[in-house]
């Protein structure tokens, strides 16, 4: 089976983890007036780090509309995207840079929204925690379990407000499904099934191209190893189409861990296992040539077993034109299935769907994920998906990828986060060393 290409970065663990976990001394500027409305000068200052399709389509608009937030800084390594975003109404006076560390140095930035490619999530989030910022970070948490553990521990020790950014808990269909399952409306859970549409495909290595004048390619690589520029490694030039990095294992694990984080998190939340994990994993995957440019795993089927006997089955739907993502919970008294795109909820017996949920038994409110982050900044409380929850839900895809790589049943200790008596599998919990990491103490030379 193909191994992870030699990407990065063991050195970054020493370079960032020790400094990132000190308790912050930063005091947020955002304070509400007596009428509950925040004046522009008293809103939380938000720094947007990366301005690609997800940031522009889902993240930035919410922060622009919310009365508690004010976008004060924009950062992207692509100056076309930076200039295009700055041209939006109300953002012409924003501080703009291609270097995220300049955002972290600003006193008017209370929090950052990290929407970079997956390989940069942990490095930037650790630097933000070190700078005393609250953090909203796109899923998944990093590319390996070891890095996710470091980030979760750093966020907990610092006491910062951290939100793993995934919208599925904010979708009423999935929120209602979990509320019914968690309050026993299908009885005791026996089996969970989830599926994702498969849009990854292989691509041979492409010819080297000149780096576009608007792209700071060195900053885009960040903690990743040196690699020749080609457009399909990064993202479409002067466009918001689906990026090529999504299909290269140096920067992403593909659909199993990236988009698949969404249903995996719902499965974890519904199973009340969001701060732990399974104890057994086995799977099979379809691997393209590892030396290709797009080389993430394609189709896959993975089975997980939890300590209480609950089994989780995770699969990729080969026909992406028809397959839609779903999470199905099967219990001793019925089943319930939540679908994404179009959203719908099904159950047997149908009476499950009209059952009343005791708010004391399920004390959560369905709200936008960015609203949750800002509300928790205001109260300095725990978000619905803090770094620990984000790490554990990210681990579902990461563990599945490892099981497919080694091709055998694995025993997993979710407390120690190690495989039992399997050195080969344990070696895949971290990434091999490669390009030295960013020096998070200051801007690059």
C-alpha positions in Angstrom: 0.0 0.0 0.0 1.3 3.6 -0.7 2.7 5.4 2.3 2.3 9.0 3.1 4.5 11.0 0.8 7.4 12.5 2.7 5.7 15.7 3.7 6.8 17.4 6.8 7.4 18.2 9.8 8.3 16.5 13.0 10.4 19.5 13.8 7.4 21.7 14.0 6.2 19.9 17.1 9.1 21.2 19.0 9.0 24.5 17.3 5.4 25.3 18.0 3.9 23.1 20.7 6.0 24.3 23.6 5.2 27.9 23.0 1.6 27.5 22.0 0.3 26.2 25.3 1.1 29.0 27.6 -2.0 30.7 29.2 -2.9 33.8 27.1 -2.8 37.2 28.6 -4.8 38.8 25.8 -8.0 40.5 26.8 -10.6 40.7 24.0 -11.7 44.1 22.9 -15.3 43.2 22.2 -17.7 44.5 24.9 -21.4 44.9 24.5 -23.3 48.0 25.4 -26.2 48.2 27.8 -28.7 47.8 24.9 -27.1 44.5 23.8 -25.9 46.0 20.5 -22.2 46.1 19.9 -20.8 49.4 18.6 -18.4 49.0 15.7 -15.5 49.9 17.9 -16.5 47.3 20.5 -17.1 44.2 18.3 -14.7 41.3 18.3 -12.0 41.9 15.7 -11.8 39.0 13.3 -8.8 38.1 11.1 -9.7 36.0 8.1 -6.8 33.7 7.2 -7.2 32.4 3.7 -9.9 33.6 1.3 -10.7 30.7 -1.0 -14.1 29.2 -1.9 -15.0 28.1 1.6 -14.1 31.4 3.2 -15.9 33.5 0.6 -19.0 31.3 0.3 -19.6 30.3 4.0 -17.3 31.9 6.5 -16.8 35.5 5.7 -20.5 36.4 5.1 -21.5 35.3 8.6 -18.8 37.4 10.3 -19.7 40.4 8.1 -23.4 40.2 9.2 -23.1 39.3 12.9 -23.5 42.2 15.3 -20.7 40.9 17.6 -18.0 40.7 14.9 -16.0 43.1 12.8 -13.6 41.8 10.1 -10.5 43.9 10.6 -7.8 41.8 8.8 -7.6 39.8 5.6 -4.9 37.4 4.7 -4.3 35.2 1.7 -1.1 34.0 -0.1 -2.9 34.7 -3.4 -3.0 38.5 -3.9 -5.8 38.1 -6.6 -8.1 36.7 -3.9 -6.9 39.2 -1.3 -7.6 42.2 -3.6 -10.9 40.8 -4.8 -12.1 40.3 -1.2 -10.9 43.7 -0.1 -13.1 45.2 -2.8 -16.2 44.0 -1.0 -18.3 46.7 0.7 -17.0 47.5 4.1 -13.6 45.8 3.7 -11.6 48.5 1.9 -10.1 49.7 5.2 -9.1 46.2 6.4 -5.5 45.4 7.1 -4.3 43.1 4.3 -1.3 40.8 4.1 -0.1 37.5 2.5 1.6 36.5 5.8 -0.7 35.1 8.6 1.8 36.1 11.3 1.2 39.7 10.6 -2.5 39.2 11.4 -1.5 37.5 14.7 0.7 40.4 15.6 -2.2 42.9 15.5 -3.8 44.0 18.8 -7.2 44.7 17.1 -7.5 41.0 16.1 -9.3 39.1 18.8 -9.9 35.9 16.9 -9.0 34.3 13.6 -10.9 32.2 11.1 -8.5 29.7 9.6 -9.7 28.5 6.1 -6.3 27.3 4.7 -5.6 24.0 3.1 -5.6 21.1 5.7 -1.8 20.9 5.9 -1.5 24.4 7.5 -4.4 24.1 10.0 -2.3 22.9 13.0 0.7 25.2 12.5 -1.4 28.3 12.1 -3.8 27.4 14.9 -0.9 26.8 17.3 0.6 30.1 16.4 -2.7 31.8 17.0 -3.1 30.2 20.4 0.4 31.3 21.2 -0.5 34.9 20.2 -3.5 34.8 22.6 -6.2 34.7 20.0 -9.4 32.7 20.0 -9.6 30.3 17.0 -12.2 29.1 14.6 -10.5 26.5 12.4 -11.9 24.6 9.4 -12.1 20.9 9.7 -10.3 18.5 9.8 -7.8 19.0 12.6 -4.6 18.4 10.7 -3.3 15.4 8.8 -2.3 13.0 11.5 -3.5 12.0 15.0 -0.3 13.1 16.7 -0.7 16.7 15.5 -4.4 16.8 16.4 -3.6 15.7 20.0 -0.9 18.4 20.3 -3.4 21.1 19.1 -6.3 19.8 21.3 -4.0 19.9 24.4 -2.6 23.3 23.5 -6.1 24.8 23.2 -7.3 23.2 26.5 -4.2 24.4 28.4 -4.4 27.9 27.0 -8.1 28.2 27.9 -8.9 29.9 24.5 -12.2 29.7 22.8 -11.8 27.2 20.0 -14.4 26.1 17.4 -13.8 23.4 14.9 -15.7 24.8 11.9 -18.2 22.2 10.5 -21.7 23.2 9.7 -23.4 19.8 10.1 -24.4 20.3 13.7 -26.0 23.6 12.6 -28.2 21.9 10.0 -31.6 21.3 11.5 -31.9 17.8 10.0 -28.8 16.5 11.6 -29.3 18.4 14.8 -32.8 16.9 15.2 -31.5 13.4 14.4 -28.8 13.6 17.1 -31.3 15.0 19.6 -33.7 12.0 19.0 -30.9 9.5 19.2 -29.2 11.0 22.2 -32.5 11.0 24.1 -33.2 7.3 23.5 -35.9 7.5 20.8 -34.5 4.6 18.9 -33.5 2.7 22.0 -29.9 1.6 22.5 -27.7 2.2 19.4 -26.5 -1.0 17.8 -25.1 0.2 14.4 -24.3 3.5 12.7 -23.8 3.8 8.9 -22.5 6.8 7.1 -21.5 7.5 3.5 -19.9 10.3 1.5 -20.0 11.0 -2.2 -16.7 10.2 -3.9 -15.3 13.0 -6.2 -11.6 12.3 -5.9 -9.9 11.0 -9.0 -6.2 10.2 -9.9 -4.0 12.5 -11.9 -0.4 11.9 -13.0 2.3 14.3 -12.0 2.0 17.5 -14.0 4.8 19.6 -15.7 6.3 22.3 -13.6 4.9 25.8 -14.3 6.1 29.3 -13.5 4.7 30.5 -10.2 2.0 33.1 -10.8 3.0 36.6 -10.0 0.1 37.0 -7.6 0.9 33.9 -5.5 3.3 33.7 -2.6 4.0 30.0 -3.3 6.5 29.6 -0.4 3.9 30.8 2.1 1.3 28.5 0.5 3.6 25.5 1.0 4.1 26.6 4.6 5.0 23.5 6.6 4.9 21.2 3.6 8.0 20.0 1.7 9.4 21.9 -1.3 7.6 20.9 -4.5 7.5 22.4 -8.0 4.6 24.6 -8.7 1.9 23.4 -11.0 -1.6 24.8 -10.9 -3.4 21.6 -10.1 -1.2 21.2 -7.0 -2.6 24.4 -5.5 -5.9 26.0 -6.8 -7.3 27.3 -10.1 -5.7 30.6 -11.0 -8.1 33.6 -10.6 -11.0 31.3 -9.9 -12.8 29.7 -7.0 -13.1 26.2 -8.4 -12.3 23.0 -6.4 -8.6 23.1 -5.5 -6.1 20.5 -6.5 -4.5 20.3 -3.1 -7.7 18.4 -2.0 -6.5 15.4 -3.9 -2.8 15.3 -2.9 -1.9 13.5 0.4 0.8 16.0 1.3 -1.9 18.6 1.8 -5.1 16.6 2.5 -6.3 13.1 3.0 -9.1 13.4 0.5 -12.8 12.9 1.0 -12.4 10.3 3.8 -11.0 12.9 6.3 -11.9 16.3 4.7 -15.5 16.4 3.6 -16.1 13.1 5.5 -15.4 14.9 8.8 -19.0 16.2 8.6 -20.9 12.9 8.9 -18.2 11.4 11.1 -18.7 14.2 13.6 -22.5 13.6 13.6 -21.9 9.9 14.1 -19.6 10.7 17.1 -22.0 13.2 18.6 -25.0 10.9 18.2 -23.1 8.0 19.7 -22.0 10.2 22.7 -18.4 9.3 21.8 -17.2 12.7 20.7 -14.4 12.8 23.3 -13.2 9.3 22.7 -13.1 6.8 19.8 -13.5 3.3 18.6 -11.4 0.3 19.8 -11.2 -1.7 16.6 -10.9 -0.6 12.9 -10.6 -2.6 9.7 -11.0 -1.4 6.1 -10.1 -1.7 2.5 -9.4 1.1 0.0 -8.8 1.8 -3.6 -5.3 3.5 -4.0 -4.1 5.3 -7.1 -0.4 5.4 -8.0 1.3 7.0 -5.1 3.7 9.0 -7.3 0.8 10.8 -9.0 -0.1 14.4 -8.3 -3.6 13.5 -7.2 -3.0 10.4 -5.1 -5.4 10.3 -2.2 -7.4 7.1 -1.6 -10.4 6.7 -3.8 -13.2 4.3 -2.8 -13.2 2.8 0.7 -15.2 0.7 3.1 -14.3 0.9 6.8 -15.7 -0.8 9.9 -15.2 0.5 13.4 -16.3 -1.0 16.7 -16.7 0.9 20.0 -16.1 -0.5 23.5 -19.8 -0.8 24.1 -20.3 -3.0 21.0 -21.7 -0.2 18.7 -20.4 -0.7 15.1 -19.8 2.1 12.6 -19.7 1.4 8.9 -18.2 4.1 6.7 -18.3 4.0 2.9 -17.7 6.1 -0.2 -20.5 6.2 -2.7 -19.0 5.5 -6.1 -21.7 7.2 -8.2 -21.3 10.8 -7.2 -24.1 11.9 -9.5 -26.6 10.0 -7.4 -25.0 9.3 -4.0 -25.7 11.7 -1.2 -24.1 11.8 2.2 -26.1 10.3 5.1 -25.8 9.2 8.7 -28.1 6.3 9.8 -28.5 5.2 13.4 -30.0 1.8 14.1 -31.2 0.9 17.5 -33.1 -1.6 19.5 -36.4 0.2 19.0 -36.1 1.6 15.4 -33.8 3.4 13.0 -33.3 7.0 11.9 -31.5 8.3 8.8 -30.4 11.9 8.2 -29.5 12.9 4.6 -27.5 15.8 3.2 -28.3 17.4 -0.1 -31.2 17.6 -0.2 -31.7 17.5 3.6 -34.3 15.0 4.8 -34.9 12.9 7.8 -36.5 9.4 7.8 -37.3 7.0 10.5 -39.0 3.7 11.3 -41.3 3.8 13.0 -42.3 7.2 11.7 -43.5 8.2 15.2 -39.8 8.7 16.1 -39.8 11.9 14.1 -42.6 13.5 16.2 -41.2 12.4 19.6 -40.6 15.3 22.1 -37.1 15.9 23.2 -36.5 16.9 26.8 -34.3 20.0 26.7 -32.7 18.9 30.0 -31.6 15.7 28.4 -30.3 17.4 25.3 -29.4 21.0 26.4 -28.2 22.3 23.1 -29.4 25.0 20.7 -29.3 24.7 16.9 -27.4 27.7 15.7 -24.9 28.7 13.0 -21.4 27.5 13.8 -19.9 31.0 13.6 -22.7 32.3 15.9 -21.7 29.6 18.4 -18.1 30.7 18.2 -18.9 34.4 18.8 -21.4 33.6 21.6 -18.8 31.6 23.3 -16.2 34.4 22.9 -18.7 36.7 24.6 -19.2 34.3 27.5 -15.8 32.7 27.3 -17.3 29.3 27.4 -16.9 26.0 25.5 -18.1 25.8 21.9 -20.1 22.9 20.6 -17.1 21.6 18.8 -14.0 22.5 20.7 -10.5 21.3 19.7 -10.9 18.0 21.5 -14.1 17.2 19.7 -12.6 18.3 16.4 -9.6 16.1 17.0 -11.7 13.0 17.9 -14.0 13.4 14.9 -11.0 14.0 12.6 -9.5 10.8 14.0 -12.3 8.8 12.5 -11.2 9.4 8.9 -7.5 9.2 9.9 -7.9 5.9 11.6 -9.8 4.6 8.6 -7.1 5.6 6.2 -4.5 3.8 8.3 -6.6 0.7 8.4 -7.0 0.7 4.7 -3.2 1.2 4.2 -2.1 -1.7 6.4 -5.0 -4.0 5.3 -5.7 -5.7 8.5 -7.8 -5.4 11.7 -6.3 -2.9 14.1 -6.9 -2.7 17.9 -7.0 1.0 19.1 -6.6 2.4 22.6 -8.6 5.7 22.4 -7.2 6.9 25.8 -3.5 6.4 24.9 -4.3 7.0 21.2 -2.0 4.1 20.1 -2.6 0.9 18.3 -2.0 -2.3 20.3 1.1 -4.2 19.4 1.4 -2.8 15.9 4.5 -0.8 15.2 3.7 -0.3 11.5 0.3 1.2 12.2 1.6 3.4 15.1 4.3 4.8 12.7 1.4 6.2 10.6 0.1 8.3 13.5 2.6 11.0 12.8 4.1 12.4 9.6 7.7 11.8 8.5 10.0 14.8 8.7 10.5 17.0 5.7 10.6 20.7 5.1 11.4 22.8 8.2 8.3 24.5 9.6 7.5 28.2 9.7 9.4 30.1 12.3 6.3 31.3 14.1 8.3 33.9 16.1 8.2 36.3 13.2 7.5 37.0 9.5 9.4 35.0 6.9 12.5 36.6 5.4 
